[in-house]
Amino acid sequence: MIDLLPLSWLIERDGSQFIKLDRCISDEKPDTFAIRHCGDCLNKSGQWEYEPMPPHREDDFYERCRFASIEEAMQVWEAAK
């Protein structure tokens, strides 16, 4: 049996653009989740913000824009729509 780990789910299609839920994998911490669209991330306040390249992301960005579970991410998504 092949054990597959899903990394990305399509939430909504906006023309030729996609809003997707991504699993963010880290060797040092538990997996988190991000909702992404056109280089932006949905933060926990339901606002879109620019996602910097990994070496330029600060801890406060991860705190605002990463969710502990799929359920938490989707609750924010539903409230922000």
C-alpha positions, -999 to +999 in steps of 0.1 A: +000+000+000+012+035-009+010+060+020+003+094+004+002+127+023-020+154+006-002+187+004-027+210-013-065+213-017-084+235-041-109+257-021-121+279-049-113+288-085-112+325-094-110+325-132-075+312-140-064+318-104-068+293-076-074+297-039-059+267-022-053+252+012-017+241+016-001+218+042+032+235+054+057+209+064+085+216+089+111+192+103+112+211+136+075+217+142+041+201+136+026+207+101+005+238+098-018+250+070-020+282+048-047+295+026-030+310-005-041+331-035-019+349-060+011+353-037-010+363-007-020+344+024-052+346+044-044+356+080-063+347+111-082+380+110-096+370+076-075+396+056-052+388+027-016+397+031+015+394+010+035+362+017+073+370+017+098+344+004+108+319+032+141+336+043+122+369+048+093+356+069+093+366+105+078+347+134+049+371+136+040+363+100+038+326+108+017+334+139-008+354+118-009+333+086-005+297+096-033+275+110-029+246+134-055+225+116-076+223+084-107+230+105-092+262+119-082+274+084-116+266+069-134+284+097-115+316+090-120+311+052-158+307+057-160+338+079-139+358+054-159+350+023 
